[in-house]
Amino acid sequence: AAIKAKPSAKAKHWFQVGVASWYGTKFQGRKTAGGERFDMNGMTCAHRSLPLGTWLRVTNLKNHRTAYVRVNDRGPVLEGRIVDLSFAAARTLGLAGIGQVRLEPVSSGDPEMALALVAQLQLPVVLPPVR
């Protein structure tokens, strides 16, 4: 059973802990609840109630790997799961099937998230020229 979302006692910061799963080829190219085409290689997820467009830090509680994903769909359909991750997000977390995760919202301007997304996508970091 999923653990319900609750604020942390320290900072009243919303988070959710529970079971994550992933989806991939069966849904590739289908429209998401947000109206875009699902891309299993994108860093996205499906969540039942968070606003579409919300960015989340997802932490795999077994190996402590993190990934940053954007909510672009509704789900998961299966009872007892709190999030369905894209294939790429699950791979980044080292999640082969289902696993326990922690979800925390982050702002799209969060510098830690920006650096992590560059690393996740394995893009070269382009720094401005030094003067």
A tleap script that builds the chain and sets N, CA, C and O, in Angstrom:
source leaprc.protein.ff14SB
mol = sequence {
  NALA ALA ILE LYS ALA LYS PRO SER ALA LYS
  ALA LYS HIE TRP PHE GLN VAL GLY VAL ALA
  SER TRP TYR GLY THR LYS PHE GLN GLY ARG
  LYS THR ALA GLY GLY GLU ARG PHE ASP MET
  ASN GLY MET THR CYS ALA HIE ARG SER LEU
  PRO LEU GLY THR TRP LEU ARG VAL THR ASN
  LEU LYS ASN HIE ARG THR ALA TYR VAL ARG
  VAL ASN ASP ARG GLY PRO VAL LEU GLU GLY
  ARG ILE VAL ASP LEU SER PHE ALA ALA ALA
  ARG THR LEU GLY LEU ALA GLY ILE GLY GLN
  VAL ARG LEU GLU PRO VAL SER SER GLY ASP
  PRO GLU MET ALA LEU ALA LEU VAL ALA GLN
  LEU GLN LEU PRO VAL VAL LEU PRO PRO VAL
  CARG
}
set mol.1.N position { 0.842 -1.184 0.000 }
set mol.1.CA position { 0.000 0.000 0.000 }
set mol.1.C position { 0.883 1.242 0.000 }
set mol.1.O position { 1.930 1.278 0.646 }
set mol.2.N position { 0.447 2.243 -0.726 }
set mol.2.CA position { 1.210 3.494 -0.825 }
set mol.2.C position { 1.089 4.276 0.473 }
set mol.2.O position { 0.049 4.260 1.132 }
set mol.3.N position { 2.152 4.948 0.821 }
set mol.3.CA position { 2.118 5.838 1.971 }
set mol.3.C position { 1.590 7.172 1.485 }
set mol.3.O position { 2.036 7.687 0.460 }
set mol.4.N position { 0.652 7.724 2.207 }
set mol.4.CA position { 0.029 8.982 1.794 }
set mol.4.C position { 1.015 10.142 1.905 }
set mol.4.O position { 1.946 10.120 2.710 }
set mol.5.N position { 0.783 11.140 1.083 }
set mol.5.CA position { 1.623 12.336 1.114 }
set mol.5.C position { 1.441 13.035 2.446 }
set mol.5.O position { 0.327 13.112 2.964 }
set mol.6.N position { 2.526 13.543 2.999 }
set mol.6.CA position { 2.436 14.288 4.248 }
set mol.6.C position { 3.562 15.301 4.313 }
set mol.6.O position { 4.650 15.074 3.783 }
set mol.7.N position { 3.291 16.424 4.972 }
set mol.7.CA position { 4.356 17.418 5.096 }
set mol.7.C position { 5.405 16.935 6.088 }
set mol.7.O position { 5.085 16.252 7.061 }
set mol.8.N position { 6.653 17.295 5.837 }
set mol.8.CA position { 7.686 16.945 6.791 }
set mol.8.C position { 7.507 17.830 8.019 }
set mol.8.O position { 7.051 18.967 7.905 }
set mol.9.N position { 7.859 17.321 9.171 }
set mol.9.CA position { 7.664 18.057 10.406 }
set mol.9.C position { 8.541 19.305 10.454 }
set mol.9.O position { 8.175 20.301 11.078 }
set mol.10.N position { 9.686 19.252 9.801 }
set mol.10.CA position { 10.663 20.325 9.869 }
set mol.10.C position { 10.264 21.560 9.068 }
set mol.10.O position { 10.240 22.663 9.615 }
set mol.11.N position { 9.953 21.397 7.789 }
set mol.11.CA position { 9.776 22.565 6.933 }
set mol.11.C position { 8.420 22.634 6.239 }
set mol.11.O position { 8.219 23.492 5.379 }
set mol.12.N position { 7.492 21.757 6.588 }
set mol.12.CA position { 6.183 21.734 5.923 }
set mol.12.C position { 6.340 21.587 4.416 }
set mol.12.O position { 5.603 22.197 3.641 }
set mol.13.N position { 7.293 20.783 4.015 }
set mol.13.CA position { 7.615 20.558 2.613 }
set mol.13.C position { 6.873 19.306 2.154 }
set mol.13.O position { 7.000 18.252 2.777 }
set mol.14.N position { 6.102 19.406 1.074 }
set mol.14.CA position { 5.344 18.264 0.577 }
set mol.14.C position { 6.280 17.228 -0.029 }
set mol.14.O position { 7.225 17.567 -0.741 }
set mol.15.N position { 6.006 15.972 0.261 }
set mol.15.CA position { 6.698 14.868 -0.389 }
set mol.15.C position { 5.765 13.671 -0.365 }
set mol.15.O position { 4.761 13.668 0.346 }
set mol.16.N position { 6.099 12.662 -1.140 }
set mol.16.CA position { 5.300 11.452 -1.189 }
set mol.16.C position { 6.242 10.263 -1.320 }
set mol.16.O position { 7.199 10.304 -2.093 }
set mol.17.N position { 5.971 9.208 -0.566 }
set mol.17.CA position { 6.774 7.998 -0.609 }
set mol.17.C position { 5.859 6.844 -0.978 }
set mol.17.O position { 4.763 6.711 -0.433 }
set mol.18.N position { 6.312 6.010 -1.907 }
set mol.18.CA position { 5.510 4.860 -2.306 }
set mol.18.C position { 6.139 4.113 -3.455 }
set mol.18.O position { 7.327 4.263 -3.738 }
set mol.19.N position { 5.336 3.312 -4.112 }
set mol.19.CA position { 5.818 2.433 -5.174 }
set mol.19.C position { 5.740 3.129 -6.529 }
set mol.19.O position { 4.725 3.722 -6.891 }
set mol.20.N position { 6.846 3.036 -7.263 }
set mol.20.CA position { 6.922 3.563 -8.637 }
set mol.20.C position { 7.019 2.391 -9.602 }
set mol.20.O position { 7.556 1.332 -9.277 }
set mol.21.N position { 6.491 2.609 -10.784 }
set mol.21.CA position { 6.654 1.672 -11.886 }
set mol.21.C position { 7.031 2.498 -13.105 }
set mol.21.O position { 7.171 3.718 -13.007 }
set mol.22.N position { 7.197 1.849 -14.252 }
set mol.22.CA position { 7.558 2.595 -15.455 }
set mol.22.C position { 6.775 2.081 -16.645 }
set mol.22.O position { 6.252 0.966 -16.635 }
set mol.23.N position { 6.704 2.915 -17.670 }
set mol.23.CA position { 6.035 2.514 -18.902 }
set mol.23.C position { 6.876 2.946 -20.087 }
set mol.23.O position { 7.637 3.911 -20.012 }
set mol.24.N position { 6.723 2.204 -21.199 }
set mol.24.CA position { 7.609 2.434 -22.331 }
set mol.24.C position { 6.976 2.172 -23.674 }
set mol.24.O position { 6.041 2.865 -24.076 }
set mol.25.N position { 7.488 1.163 -24.374 }
set mol.25.CA position { 7.165 0.952 -25.792 }
set mol.25.C position { 5.683 0.856 -26.103 }
set mol.25.O position { 5.249 1.330 -27.152 }
set mol.26.N position { 4.900 0.258 -25.226 }
set mol.26.CA position { 3.463 0.103 -25.484 }
set mol.26.C position { 2.771 1.463 -25.656 }
set mol.26.O position { 1.780 1.572 -26.380 }
set mol.27.N position { 3.292 2.483 -24.997 }
set mol.27.CA position { 2.660 3.810 -25.026 }
set mol.27.C position { 3.418 4.823 -25.879 }
set mol.27.O position { 2.979 5.964 -26.026 }
set mol.28.N position { 4.548 4.414 -26.439 }
set mol.28.CA position { 5.378 5.321 -27.237 }
set mol.28.C position { 4.547 6.002 -28.332 }
set mol.28.O position { 3.886 5.334 -29.127 }
set mol.29.N position { 4.590 7.325 -28.361 }
set mol.29.CA position { 3.903 8.103 -29.388 }
set mol.29.C position { 2.444 8.409 -29.097 }
set mol.29.O position { 1.845 9.229 -29.793 }
set mol.30.N position { 1.856 7.780 -28.095 }
set mol.30.CA position { 0.460 8.071 -27.756 }
set mol.30.C position { 0.375 9.423 -27.058 }
set mol.30.O position { 1.334 9.874 -26.432 }
set mol.31.N position { -0.784 10.062 -27.173 }
set mol.31.CA position { -0.970 11.361 -26.519 }
set mol.31.C position { -1.083 11.192 -25.006 }
set mol.31.O position { -1.745 10.279 -24.514 }
set mol.32.N position { -0.426 12.085 -24.287 }
set mol.32.CA position { -0.510 12.103 -22.829 }
set mol.32.C position { -1.672 13.006 -22.422 }
set mol.32.O position { -2.279 13.677 -23.257 }
set mol.33.N position { -1.967 13.010 -21.128 }
set mol.33.CA position { -3.028 13.883 -20.606 }
set mol.33.C position { -2.699 15.350 -20.859 }
set mol.33.O position { -3.603 16.180 -20.951 }
set mol.34.N position { -1.413 15.674 -20.974 }
set mol.34.CA position { -0.982 17.037 -21.248 }
set mol.34.C position { -1.050 17.404 -22.718 }
set mol.34.O position { -0.773 18.546 -23.086 }
set mol.35.N position { -1.423 16.436 -23.578 }
set mol.35.CA position { -1.582 16.706 -25.002 }
set mol.35.C position { -0.348 16.474 -25.851 }
set mol.35.O position { -0.418 16.567 -27.076 }
set mol.36.N position { 0.781 16.174 -25.227 }
set mol.36.CA position { 1.993 15.906 -26.012 }
set mol.36.C position { 2.099 14.414 -26.289 }
set mol.36.O position { 1.385 13.612 -25.687 }
set mol.37.N position { 2.971 14.053 -27.181 }
set mol.37.CA position { 3.206 12.642 -27.486 }
set mol.37.C position { 4.154 12.061 -26.438 }
set mol.37.O position { 5.178 12.662 -26.113 }
set mol.38.N position { 3.803 10.889 -25.916 }
set mol.38.CA position { 4.660 10.233 -24.931 }
set mol.38.C position { 5.964 9.804 -25.599 }
set mol.38.O position { 5.966 9.204 -26.674 }
set mol.39.N position { 7.070 10.126 -24.935 }
set mol.39.CA position { 8.399 9.731 -25.397 }
set mol.39.C position { 9.057 8.960 -24.264 }
set mol.39.O position { 9.443 9.543 -23.252 }
set mol.40.N position { 9.183 7.656 -24.433 }
set mol.40.CA position { 9.756 6.823 -23.379 }
set mol.40.C position { 11.199 7.186 -23.061 }
set mol.40.O position { 11.723 6.782 -22.023 }
set mol.41.N position { 11.853 7.950 -23.949 }
set mol.41.CA position { 13.235 8.380 -23.731 }
set mol.41.C position { 13.324 9.772 -23.124 }
set mol.41.O position { 14.422 10.294 -22.934 }
set mol.42.N position { 12.191 10.376 -22.820 }
set mol.42.CA position { 12.148 11.675 -22.154 }
set mol.42.C position { 12.105 11.489 -20.650 }
set mol.42.O position { 11.818 10.397 -20.161 }
set mol.43.N position { 12.386 12.542 -19.925 }
set mol.43.CA position { 12.389 12.486 -18.461 }
set mol.43.C position { 11.038 12.999 -17.955 }
set mol.43.O position { 10.909 14.135 -17.499 }
set mol.44.N position { 10.035 12.117 -18.054 }
set mol.44.CA position { 8.668 12.480 -17.687 }
set mol.44.C position { 8.059 11.402 -16.801 }
set mol.44.O position { 8.644 10.341 -16.585 }
set mol.45.N position { 6.854 11.711 -16.292 }
set mol.45.CA position { 6.146 10.745 -15.456 }
set mol.45.C position { 4.646 11.012 -15.492 }
set mol.45.O position { 4.181 12.051 -15.959 }
set mol.46.N position { 3.916 10.035 -14.983 }
set mol.46.CA position { 2.473 10.158 -14.818 }
set mol.46.C position { 2.181 10.163 -13.316 }
set mol.46.O position { 2.683 9.318 -12.575 }
set mol.47.N position { 1.364 11.126 -12.874 }
set mol.47.CA position { 0.964 11.226 -11.471 }
set mol.47.C position { -0.523 11.533 -11.441 }
set mol.47.O position { -1.014 12.297 -12.271 }
set mol.48.N position { -1.240 10.951 -10.501 }
set mol.48.CA position { -2.691 11.098 -10.449 }
set mol.48.C position { -3.182 12.516 -10.192 }
set mol.48.O position { -4.189 12.928 -10.768 }
set mol.49.N position { -2.494 13.270 -9.340 }
set mol.49.CA position { -3.072 14.542 -8.898 }
set mol.49.C position { -2.202 15.781 -9.020 }
set mol.49.O position { -2.734 16.891 -9.007 }
set mol.50.N position { -0.892 15.642 -9.137 }
set mol.50.CA position { -0.050 16.833 -9.238 }
set mol.50.C position { -0.343 17.563 -10.550 }
set mol.50.O position { -0.641 16.921 -11.557 }
set mol.51.N position { -0.262 18.884 -10.550 }
set mol.51.CA position { -0.523 19.629 -11.781 }
set mol.51.C position { 0.423 19.214 -12.907 }
set mol.51.O position { 1.613 18.995 -12.684 }
set mol.52.N position { -0.123 19.110 -14.113 }
set mol.52.CA position { 0.711 18.825 -15.277 }
set mol.52.C position { 1.753 19.923 -15.399 }
set mol.52.O position { 1.441 21.100 -15.216 }
set mol.53.N position { 2.980 19.550 -15.704 }
set mol.53.CA position { 4.076 20.509 -15.796 }
set mol.53.C position { 4.916 20.593 -14.533 }
set mol.53.O position { 5.981 21.211 -14.548 }
set mol.54.N position { 4.463 19.983 -13.432 }
set mol.54.CA position { 5.223 19.992 -12.181 }
set mol.54.C position { 6.523 19.213 -12.360 }
set mol.54.O position { 6.529 18.123 -12.932 }
set mol.55.N position { 7.622 19.783 -11.867 }
set mol.55.CA position { 8.908 19.088 -11.870 }
set mol.55.C position { 9.089 18.397 -10.533 }
set mol.55.O position { 8.798 18.972 -9.484 }
set mol.56.N position { 9.574 17.148 -10.571 }
set mol.56.CA position { 9.777 16.355 -9.361 }
set mol.56.C position { 11.200 15.827 -9.288 }
set mol.56.O position { 11.800 15.463 -10.300 }
set mol.57.N position { 11.728 15.791 -8.072 }
set mol.57.CA position { 12.960 15.052 -7.794 }
set mol.57.C position { 12.490 13.685 -7.313 }
set mol.57.O position { 11.780 13.594 -6.312 }
set mol.58.N position { 12.874 12.633 -8.005 }
set mol.58.CA position { 12.500 11.268 -7.643 }
set mol.58.C position { 13.745 10.576 -7.124 }
set mol.58.O position { 14.778 10.569 -7.794 }
set mol.59.N position { 13.658 9.999 -5.944 }
set mol.59.CA position { 14.793 9.289 -5.353 }
set mol.59.C position { 14.430 7.825 -5.182 }
set mol.59.O position { 13.421 7.496 -4.558 }
set mol.60.N position { 15.253 6.951 -5.735 }
set mol.60.CA position { 15.092 5.507 -5.550 }
set mol.60.C position { 15.603 5.214 -4.137 }
set mol.60.O position { 16.784 5.418 -3.854 }
set mol.61.N position { 14.728 4.740 -3.253 }
set mol.61.CA position { 15.105 4.544 -1.856 }
set mol.61.C position { 16.006 3.330 -1.637 }
set mol.61.O position { 16.566 3.165 -0.553 }
set mol.62.N position { 16.149 2.490 -2.642 }
set mol.62.CA position { 17.031 1.324 -2.514 }
set mol.62.C position { 18.489 1.695 -2.772 }
set mol.62.O position { 19.380 1.242 -2.054 }
set mol.63.N position { 18.739 2.525 -3.803 }
set mol.63.CA position { 20.124 2.852 -4.159 }
set mol.63.C position { 20.440 4.349 -4.040 }
set mol.63.O position { 21.576 4.760 -4.277 }
set mol.64.N position { 19.449 5.159 -3.676 }
set mol.64.CA position { 19.582 6.609 -3.458 }
set mol.64.C position { 19.921 7.401 -4.717 }
set mol.64.O position { 20.365 8.545 -4.619 }
set mol.65.N position { 19.721 6.818 -5.892 }
set mol.65.CA position { 19.908 7.562 -7.148 }
set mol.65.C position { 18.704 8.478 -7.338 }
set mol.65.O position { 17.584 8.138 -6.958 }
set mol.66.N position { 18.953 9.654 -7.937 }
set mol.66.CA position { 17.871 10.607 -8.161 }
set mol.66.C position { 17.733 10.924 -9.642 }
set mol.66.O position { 18.669 10.779 -10.428 }
set mol.67.N position { 16.529 11.362 -9.990 }
set mol.67.CA position { 16.243 11.825 -11.342 }
set mol.67.C position { 15.231 12.953 -11.223 }
set mol.67.O position { 14.447 13.000 -10.275 }
set mol.68.N position { 15.254 13.857 -12.189 }
set mol.68.CA position { 14.299 14.954 -12.247 }
set mol.68.C position { 13.372 14.704 -13.427 }
set mol.68.O position { 13.822 14.505 -14.556 }
set mol.69.N position { 12.076 14.716 -13.150 }
set mol.69.CA position { 11.081 14.410 -14.177 }
set mol.69.C position { 9.968 15.457 -14.157 }
set mol.69.O position { 9.721 16.119 -13.149 }
set mol.70.N position { 9.310 15.581 -15.306 }
set mol.70.CA position { 8.179 16.499 -15.444 }
set mol.70.C position { 6.899 15.681 -15.562 }
set mol.70.O position { 6.833 14.720 -16.329 }
set mol.71.N position { 5.880 16.072 -14.792 }
set mol.71.CA position { 4.579 15.404 -14.859 }
set mol.71.C position { 3.900 15.837 -16.157 }
set mol.71.O position { 3.629 17.021 -16.357 }
set mol.72.N position { 3.624 14.866 -17.042 }
set mol.72.CA position { 2.942 15.199 -18.297 }
set mol.72.C position { 1.778 14.259 -18.592 }
set mol.72.O position { 1.185 14.313 -19.669 }
set mol.73.N position { 1.454 13.392 -17.624 }
set mol.73.CA position { 0.392 12.411 -17.862 }
set mol.73.C position { -0.284 12.071 -16.541 }
set mol.73.O position { 0.204 12.415 -15.464 }
set mol.74.N position { -1.425 11.384 -16.651 }
set mol.74.CA position { -2.154 10.920 -15.475 }
set mol.74.C position { -1.937 9.427 -15.313 }
set mol.74.O position { -1.724 8.708 -16.289 }
set mol.75.N position { -1.993 8.984 -14.108 }
set mol.75.CA position { -1.759 7.591 -13.765 }
set mol.75.C position { -1.043 7.588 -12.432 }
set mol.75.O position { -0.973 8.643 -11.801 }
set mol.76.N position { -0.524 6.515 -11.975 }
set mol.76.CA position { -0.576 5.202 -12.584 }
set mol.76.C position { -1.957 4.573 -12.434 }
set mol.76.O position { -2.722 4.917 -11.533 }
set mol.77.N position { -2.249 3.664 -13.320 }
set mol.77.CA position { -3.550 3.013 -13.326 }
set mol.77.C position { -3.621 1.950 -12.233 }
set mol.77.O position { -4.676 1.755 -11.629 }
set mol.78.N position { -2.524 1.270 -11.976 }
set mol.78.CA position { -2.523 0.189 -10.994 }
set mol.78.C position { -2.597 0.735 -9.567 }
set mol.78.O position { -1.890 1.680 -9.218 }
set mol.79.N position { -3.441 0.143 -8.766 }
set mol.79.CA position { -3.625 0.519 -7.358 }
set mol.79.C position { -2.324 0.305 -6.591 }
set mol.79.O position { -1.581 -0.638 -6.864 }
set mol.80.N position { -2.060 1.176 -5.643 }
set mol.80.CA position { -0.887 1.020 -4.792 }
set mol.80.C position { 0.381 1.649 -5.338 }
set mol.80.O position { 1.421 1.596 -4.680 }
set mol.81.N position { 0.325 2.243 -6.520 }
set mol.81.CA position { 1.502 2.907 -7.099 }
set mol.81.C position { 1.273 4.414 -7.056 }
set mol.81.O position { 0.146 4.880 -7.224 }
set mol.82.N position { 2.337 5.169 -6.830 }
set mol.82.CA position { 2.183 6.629 -6.744 }
set mol.82.C position { 2.637 7.350 -8.002 }
set mol.82.O position { 2.248 8.495 -8.233 }
set mol.83.N position { 3.465 6.688 -8.827 }
set mol.83.CA position { 3.986 7.351 -10.024 }
set mol.83.C position { 4.362 6.294 -11.065 }
set mol.83.O position { 4.836 5.209 -10.729 }
set mol.84.N position { 4.141 6.635 -12.324 }
set mol.84.CA position { 4.635 5.842 -13.449 }
set mol.84.C position { 5.706 6.682 -14.127 }
set mol.84.O position { 5.433 7.798 -14.568 }
set mol.85.N position { 6.899 6.163 -14.211 }
set mol.85.CA position { 8.029 6.871 -14.802 }
set mol.85.C position { 8.224 6.462 -16.251 }
set mol.85.O position { 7.883 5.342 -16.633 }
set mol.86.N position { 8.765 7.354 -17.054 }
set mol.86.CA position { 9.169 6.974 -18.403 }
set mol.86.C position { 10.313 5.966 -18.290 }
set mol.86.O position { 10.961 5.868 -17.248 }
set mol.87.N position { 10.552 5.227 -19.355 }
set mol.87.CA position { 11.649 4.264 -19.381 }
set mol.87.C position { 12.977 4.931 -19.035 }
set mol.87.O position { 13.759 4.391 -18.252 }
set mol.88.N position { 13.237 6.113 -19.619 }
set mol.88.CA position { 14.504 6.815 -19.377 }
set mol.88.C position { 14.658 7.202 -17.912 }
set mol.88.O position { 15.747 7.084 -17.350 }
set mol.89.N position { 13.576 7.665 -17.291 }
set mol.89.CA position { 13.642 8.045 -15.877 }
set mol.89.C position { 13.904 6.824 -15.009 }
set mol.89.O position { 14.713 6.880 -14.083 }
set mol.90.N position { 13.220 5.718 -15.305 }
set mol.90.CA position { 13.427 4.487 -14.538 }
set mol.90.C position { 14.871 3.999 -14.679 }
set mol.90.O position { 15.485 3.571 -13.702 }
set mol.91.N position { 15.407 4.068 -15.901 }
set mol.91.CA position { 16.799 3.654 -16.146 }
set mol.91.C position { 17.766 4.526 -15.354 }
set mol.91.O position { 18.721 4.017 -14.767 }
set mol.92.N position { 17.527 5.833 -15.335 }
set mol.92.CA position { 18.381 6.754 -14.581 }
set mol.92.C position { 18.390 6.406 -13.096 }
set mol.92.O position { 19.413 6.532 -12.423 }
set mol.93.N position { 17.236 5.967 -12.594 }
set mol.93.CA position { 17.109 5.618 -11.171 }
set mol.93.C position { 17.607 4.208 -10.858 }
set mol.93.O position { 17.725 3.836 -9.691 }
set mol.94.N position { 17.899 3.424 -11.900 }
set mol.94.CA position { 18.282 2.042 -11.672 }
set mol.94.C position { 17.092 1.186 -11.272 }
set mol.94.O position { 17.240 0.208 -10.539 }
set mol.95.N position { 15.922 1.554 -11.752 }
set mol.95.CA position { 14.678 0.862 -11.421 }
set mol.95.C position { 14.334 -0.087 -12.564 }
set mol.95.O position { 13.949 0.356 -13.645 }
set mol.96.N position { 14.470 -1.389 -12.328 }
set mol.96.CA position { 14.236 -2.373 -13.383 }
set mol.96.C position { 12.761 -2.766 -13.488 }
set mol.96.O position { 12.289 -3.081 -14.580 }
set mol.97.N position { 12.045 -2.754 -12.401 }
set mol.97.CA position { 10.632 -3.122 -12.391 }
set mol.97.C position { 9.866 -2.095 -11.595 }
set mol.97.O position { 9.572 -1.002 -12.081 }
set mol.98.N position { 9.544 -2.455 -10.368 }
set mol.98.CA position { 8.927 -1.493 -9.459 }
set mol.98.C position { 9.877 -1.265 -8.300 }
set mol.98.O position { 10.764 -2.079 -8.044 }
set mol.99.N position { 9.691 -0.163 -7.605 }
set mol.99.CA position { 10.549 0.121 -6.467 }
set mol.99.C position { 9.999 1.248 -5.618 }
set mol.99.O position { 9.128 2.000 -6.053 }
set mol.100.N position { 10.508 1.357 -4.419 }
set mol.100.CA position { 10.116 2.411 -3.487 }
set mol.100.C position { 10.852 3.701 -3.846 }
set mol.100.O position { 12.071 3.703 -4.016 }
set mol.101.N position { 10.097 4.799 -3.961 }
set mol.101.CA position { 10.679 6.093 -4.292 }
set mol.101.C position { 10.125 7.175 -3.392 }
set mol.101.O position { 9.103 7.003 -2.728 }
set mol.102.N position { 10.823 8.289 -3.388 }
set mol.102.CA position { 10.370 9.509 -2.717 }
set mol.102.C position { 10.229 10.570 -3.796 }
set mol.102.O position { 11.141 10.766 -4.600 }
set mol.103.N position { 9.081 11.262 -3.819 }
set mol.103.CA position { 8.824 12.343 -4.761 }
set mol.103.C position { 8.849 13.665 -4.009 }
set mol.103.O position { 8.260 13.790 -2.935 }
set mol.104.N position { 9.536 14.651 -4.582 }
set mol.104.CA position { 9.561 16.001 -4.027 }
set mol.104.C position { 9.468 16.994 -5.177 }
set mol.104.O position { 10.206 16.870 -6.154 }
set mol.105.N position { 8.576 17.979 -5.082 }
set mol.105.CA position { 8.507 18.978 -6.148 }
set mol.105.C position { 9.710 19.910 -6.097 }
set mol.105.O position { 10.223 20.210 -5.019 }
set mol.106.N position { 10.156 20.365 -7.258 }
set mol.106.CA position { 11.238 21.348 -7.355 }
set mol.106.C position { 10.819 22.411 -8.352 }
set mol.106.O position { 10.000 22.154 -9.234 }
set mol.107.N position { 11.382 23.608 -8.214 }
set mol.107.CA position { 11.055 24.668 -9.161 }
set mol.107.C position { 11.875 24.462 -10.433 }
set mol.107.O position { 12.987 23.935 -10.390 }
set mol.108.N position { 11.317 24.881 -11.552 }
set mol.108.CA position { 12.008 24.683 -12.831 }
set mol.108.C position { 13.322 25.457 -12.902 }
set mol.108.O position { 14.168 25.148 -13.741 }
set mol.109.N position { 13.512 26.453 -12.042 }
set mol.109.CA position { 14.754 27.219 -12.038 }
set mol.109.C position { 15.784 26.712 -11.054 }
set mol.109.O position { 16.827 27.343 -10.885 }
set mol.110.N position { 15.526 25.588 -10.397 }
set mol.110.CA position { 16.430 25.039 -9.395 }
set mol.110.C position { 17.767 24.694 -10.055 }
set mol.110.O position { 17.794 23.870 -10.970 }
set mol.111.N position { 18.890 25.307 -9.614 }
set mol.111.CA position { 20.189 25.062 -10.260 }
set mol.111.C position { 20.647 23.608 -10.154 }
set mol.111.O position { 21.277 23.097 -11.080 }
set mol.112.N position { 20.343 22.936 -9.049 }
set mol.112.CA position { 20.717 21.528 -8.896 }
set mol.112.C position { 19.996 20.680 -9.945 }
set mol.112.O position { 20.577 19.757 -10.516 }
set mol.113.N position { 18.720 21.005 -10.193 }
set mol.113.CA position { 17.954 20.270 -11.191 }
set mol.113.C position { 18.522 20.515 -12.587 }
set mol.113.O position { 18.629 19.581 -13.381 }
set mol.114.N position { 18.882 21.744 -12.890 }
set mol.114.CA position { 19.417 22.065 -14.216 }
set mol.114.C position { 20.687 21.267 -14.489 }
set mol.114.O position { 20.839 20.707 -15.575 }
set mol.115.N position { 21.594 21.206 -13.527 }
set mol.115.CA position { 22.833 20.440 -13.697 }
set mol.115.C position { 22.545 18.951 -13.817 }
set mol.115.O position { 23.173 18.256 -14.616 }
set mol.116.N position { 21.594 18.458 -13.023 }
set mol.116.CA position { 21.247 17.036 -13.073 }
set mol.116.C position { 20.626 16.671 -14.418 }
set mol.116.O position { 20.913 15.606 -14.964 }
set mol.117.N position { 19.785 17.540 -14.952 }
set mol.117.CA position { 19.173 17.260 -16.247 }
set mol.117.C position { 20.219 17.197 -17.352 }
set mol.117.O position { 20.135 16.351 -18.242 }
set mol.118.N position { 21.198 18.086 -17.298 }
set mol.118.CA position { 22.282 18.044 -18.284 }
set mol.118.C position { 23.014 16.707 -18.176 }
set mol.118.O position { 23.312 16.074 -19.189 }
set mol.119.N position { 23.302 16.281 -16.948 }
set mol.119.CA position { 23.999 15.009 -16.736 }
set mol.119.C position { 23.135 13.829 -17.173 }
set mol.119.O position { 23.628 12.899 -17.812 }
set mol.120.N position { 21.839 13.864 -16.828 }
set mol.120.CA position { 20.927 12.785 -17.195 }
set mol.120.C position { 20.844 12.621 -18.702 }
set mol.120.O position { 20.816 11.503 -19.215 }
set mol.121.N position { 20.806 13.733 -19.397 }
set mol.121.CA position { 20.675 13.691 -20.844 }
set mol.121.C position { 22.017 13.476 -21.534 }
set mol.121.O position { 22.080 13.299 -22.750 }
set mol.122.N position { 23.091 13.492 -20.741 }
set mol.122.CA position { 24.455 13.315 -21.228 }
set mol.122.C position { 24.793 14.346 -22.305 }
set mol.122.O position { 25.417 14.037 -23.320 }
set mol.123.N position { 24.360 15.580 -22.047 }
set mol.123.CA position { 24.672 16.683 -22.957 }
set mol.123.C position { 25.934 17.369 -22.478 }
set mol.123.O position { 26.205 17.377 -21.277 }
set mol.124.N position { 26.706 17.938 -23.372 }
set mol.124.CA position { 27.899 18.665 -22.938 }
set mol.124.C position { 27.487 19.957 -22.238 }
set mol.124.O position { 26.530 20.615 -22.647 }
set mol.125.N position { 28.201 20.307 -21.203 }
set mol.125.CA position { 27.936 21.553 -20.508 }
set mol.125.C position { 28.656 22.660 -21.264 }
set mol.125.O position { 29.865 22.593 -21.482 }
set mol.126.N position { 27.903 23.674 -21.658 }
set mol.126.CA position { 28.481 24.800 -22.404 }
set mol.126.C position { 28.552 25.984 -21.440 }
set mol.126.O position { 27.528 26.520 -21.015 }
set mol.127.N position { 29.765 26.375 -21.107 }
set mol.127.CA position { 29.973 27.493 -20.196 }
set mol.127.C position { 30.282 28.739 -21.003 }
set mol.127.O position { 30.859 28.664 -22.087 }
set mol.128.N position { 29.886 29.905 -20.457 }
set mol.128.CA position { 30.223 31.136 -21.179 }
set mol.128.C position { 31.737 31.343 -21.196 }
set mol.128.O position { 32.434 30.883 -20.292 }
set mol.129.N position { 32.251 32.033 -22.220 }
set mol.129.CA position { 33.703 32.257 -22.289 }
set mol.129.C position { 34.193 33.073 -21.095 }
set mol.129.O position { 33.508 33.977 -20.616 }
set mol.130.N position { 35.364 32.743 -20.638 }
set mol.130.CA position { 35.989 33.472 -19.521 }
set mol.130.C position { 36.605 34.739 -20.073 }
set mol.130.O position { 37.298 34.704 -21.090 }
set mol.131.N position { 36.360 35.851 -19.417 }
set mol.131.CA position { 36.901 37.132 -19.876 }
set mol.131.C position { 38.032 37.587 -19.024 }
set mol.131.O position { 38.603 38.649 -19.271 }
savepdb mol mol.pdb
quit
